Amino acid sequence: MDNIIIILTLSSLLVITPFLAKLLKLPLTVVEILAGASVGFFGLLHDNELFSVLAEVGFLYLMFLAGLEVNIKNLQKIPKAIVYKGYIYHISIYLLSFVFVMMFGLSLFFLVALPLISIGIVITLTKDYSKESPWLDLSLKLGVMGELISIVALTFAAGIMKHGFSTQFFWIMISLLSILLATAGLFYIFRIVFWWFPELKMWLMPYSDNKGQDLRLSFAFFFVMVAILMFLDLELALGAFVAGMLISSFFEHKKELPEKLSSFGFGFLVPLFFIHIGSTIKLDTLSLDGLWGVVLLFIFLTFAIRFISALVFTKDLGFKETTMFALSQSMPLTLVIAAASVAYDARSIDELHYTALVIASVLGVIIHSLIIKFLNTLKFQGNLFTGGSKNKRS
């Protein structure tokens, strides 16, 4: 009977949450988390093995979709000046995170959580703002770099939390380095093979077919990469992300593929992940002493670190667009939740900090989205590629 209730509850939430998001004018992911917390409070959702497995697959699929946004060939076309400033930006984020963690006496786990960058929410901003907007264009490009760094950092941290500085941990790090080198090797091998034999690309994924060959190949590559990371005992998100990245980079002729894969993910698997996260929040913990202090501090530090680091782009973007860029980078919802889940399961953080991080991630998306919307209504100047020329935009 419990399984029937869970199935009916999830089915209802999948249908209702998009309407609630439109009515409340909130990001859909936020509404799904809140809905999961609400029905979980009334006992309609609880620990269930199948639900947990589907939620895990949903998270991995979300990382796969994030990887699909990464075309390595396009990244190589980014102006060198922006790439160098991007390095400075990311290094500054980690240095400032270390400074603030020491300053506020926070747990070392925050050295991992504070710098995390995820383009999941950034991608949703493209539905409201033009991709050609300098601040959003830069956020997408540097967000890709940041997410890859974040996933590697999360893999490293997960290894420490699970195994400590043991021999097994060092073998895991060697495996991680091997995977990264193998990914770079695969990219160059595929590029050479497809250059010499372009018909092979069309054979693997034809322009049009009635057998769903493009979806079959994509899902096969997704599960193979996840299985390899599972065998090596590494963070599975890295495998999913790499799978999406390689599919995007070498089968760009299938322009409709990302939309097909995205429709399936955001229509079924991904919402299950966010609903599951919401159901793990125990509402009675909201009154715990110190919880809201952690929430507000995390939201503040997440933005402050990125804003200070982003000042390197002020001459390119102007002050207002630099602020919008920093705000868009301050919503690492999916990876913060993933990191919190890993840390909580490994008993590296307690229930208070787990709940605080989830709530801070959700509130951060709401607050930063509203500020971006407000700033977008103001007149501004500055253009990324014209060195701060005064171009008016609406």
C-alpha positions, -999 to 999 in steps of 0.1 A, spaced: 0 0 0 29 24 8 43 19 -27 10 27 -42 7 60 -22 43 70 -32 35 63 -69 3 83 -68 19 112 -49 48 114 -73 25 113 -103 4 141 -89 35 163 -81 49 158 -116 17 173 -130 10 200 -104 44 215 -98 48 233 -132 14 250 -126 24 260 -91 58 274 -104 40 295 -129 14 307 -103 41 316 -77 66 328 -103 93 307 -88 119 284 -105 104 250 -110 132 233 -91 125 254 -60 88 245 -62 96 208 -66 118 208 -35 92 227 -15 65 203 -27 86 173 -17 91 188 18 54 195 22 41 160 12 70 144 32 58 163 63 23 146 59 39 112 55 30 108 18 67 103 9 92 84 29 123 63 26 118 39 -3 145 20 -22 130 25 -56 123 62 -50 159 67 -39 173 49 -69 152 69 -93 162 101 -75 199 92 -79 194 85 -116 176 118 -118 206 137 -104 231 119 -127 209 126 -156 208 163 -146 247 162 -147 245 145 -181 223 174 -194 247 199 -179 275 182 -198 254 185 -230 257 223 -227 295 219 -230 309 219 -266 346 216 -262 352 229 -297 333 261 -288 352 265 -256 384 266 -275 371 297 -294 368 318 -262 391 349 -264 423 342 -245 419 374 -224 386 361 -211 401 326 -204 430 341 -184 406 363 -164 384 331 -159 414 314 -143 419 343 -120 382 343 -112 381 306 -102 413 307 -83 401 337 -63 369 319 -54 388 291 -38 412 314 -20 384 336 -7 365 305 4 395 294 25 398 330 40 362 331 50 361 296 64 390 304 86 376 338 95 342 325 106 356 292 120 334 271 98 337 233 92 363 223 66 334 209 45 326 245 36 359 247 17 341 224 -8 306 237 -5 312 275 -9 332 275 -42 308 250 -60 295 263 -93 267 247 -113 252 259 -146 218 241 -140 201 272 -128 221 294 -151 207 275 -181 171 283 -169 180 320 -170 183 318 -208 145 314 -209 141 349 -194 172 366 -207 190 366 -240 220 343 -243 236 372 -261 236 393 -229 273 397 -221 268 388 -184 248 356 -192 271 346 -221 301 349 -198 283 331 -170 275 301 -192 311 299 -206 328 302 -172 301 282 -155 311 252 -176 347 255 -164 335 260 -129 312 230 -129 339 207 -141 363 220 -114 335 216 -88 327 180 -98 364 171 -96 366 189 -62 334 170 -50 349 137 -62 381 145 -42 361 155 -11 338 124 -13 369 102 -14 382 118 18 349 116 36 344 79 27 380 66 31 401 93 48 437 96 38 441 59 33 457 38 6 423 34 -10 418 71 -12 451 76 -30 442 49 -55 409 67 -60 428 99 -68 450 81 -93 418 67 -109 404 103 -110 435 116 -127 434 87 -152 397 94 -160 405 131 -167 435 122 -189 414 95 -207 387 121 -214 412 145 -230 426 115 -250 391 104 -261 384 140 -273 415 141 -295 410 105 -308 374 111 -317 383 144 -334 409 126 -356 387 96 -364 357 117 -373 379 140 -394 391 111 -414 359 92 -415 330 117 -412 305 91 -425 311 71 -392 295 100 -373 264 98 -395 263 61 -392 263 62 -354 238 90 -352 220 96 -386 203 129 -393 169 112 -393 158 77 -384 127 61 -370 144 39 -344 156 65 -320 193 57 -327 204 91 -313 186 85 -280 199 49 -278 235 59 -283 232 88 -258 217 66 -231 242 39 -238 271 63 -234 256 78 -203 252 44 -185 287 31 -197 304 62 -183 285 60 -150 293 22 -148 330 30 -153 330 56 -124 310 31 -103 336 4 -108 364 29 -99 344 41 -68 345 77 -80 318 103 -79 293 92 -105 284 127 -115 317 131 -132 310 102 -155 275 116 -164 290 151 -170 318 137 -193 293 116 -212 271 146 -220 302 167 -229 315 142 -254 280 137 -270 276 175 -274 311 180 -288 310 153 -315 274 150 -326 265 187 -329 248 179 -362 219 165 -342 207 199 -331 174 186 -318 191 160 -296 196 182 -265 160 192 -266 148 156 -268 170 145 -240 161 176 -219 124 170 -224 127 135 -210 149 145 -181 130 176 -169 97 158 -175 104 128 -154 138 119 -139 151 154 -128 119 164 -109 121 131 -89 156 141 -77 144 175 -64 112 161 -49 133 135 -31 156 161 -17 126 180 -4 112 149 12 145 145 32 140 178 49 123 174 83 103 206 89 107 202 126 144 210 122 136 245 110 133 256 146 168 242 155 190 267 173 216 282 149 200 269 117 190 302 102 223 317 111 240 291 90 215 296 62 220 334 60 258 331 64 260 306 35 239 327 12 259 358 20 293 342 16 283 324 -16 276 357 -32 303 378 -16 330 353 -27 318 354 -63 312 392 -64 347 400 -52 363 375 -76 341 388 -105 355 423 -101 382 412 -126 355 416 -153 344 451 -143 362 468 -173 346 443 -197 310 442 -183 305 473 -162 296 473 -126 259 463 -130 265 434 -153 294 422 -132 269 421 -103 244 402 -124 271 378 -135 281 372 -98 245 366 -89 240 341 -116 271 322 -104 258 322 -68 231 296 -74 249 262 -73 217 245 -62 223 210 -76 259 205 -66 255 220 -31 226 196 -25 247 167 -39 277 177 -17 255 180 14 239 146 7 274 130 3 286 147 35 255 138 55 256 101 44 293 100 54 284 117 88 308 146 80 280 171 88 250 168 111 213 171 103 213 208 111 240 217 86 224 194 59 191 211 63 207 245 64 225 239 31 194 227 13 174 256 26 202 281 17 204 267 -18 167 271 -24 165 306 -8 196 316 -27 180 308 -60 149 328 -51 167 359 -38 193 361 -65 168 355 -93 147 384 -80 177 407 -77 188 398 -113 152 406 -125 153 439 -108 188 449 -121 178 439 -156 151 466 -156 177 493 -150 197 510 -177 233 500 -179 264 502 -200 294 480 -208 300 453 -233 321 422 -228 337 423 -263 340 460 -268 359 469 -237 331 487 -219 316 508 -247 284 525 -237 257 505 -254 222 510 -240 200 480 -236 165 474 -224 
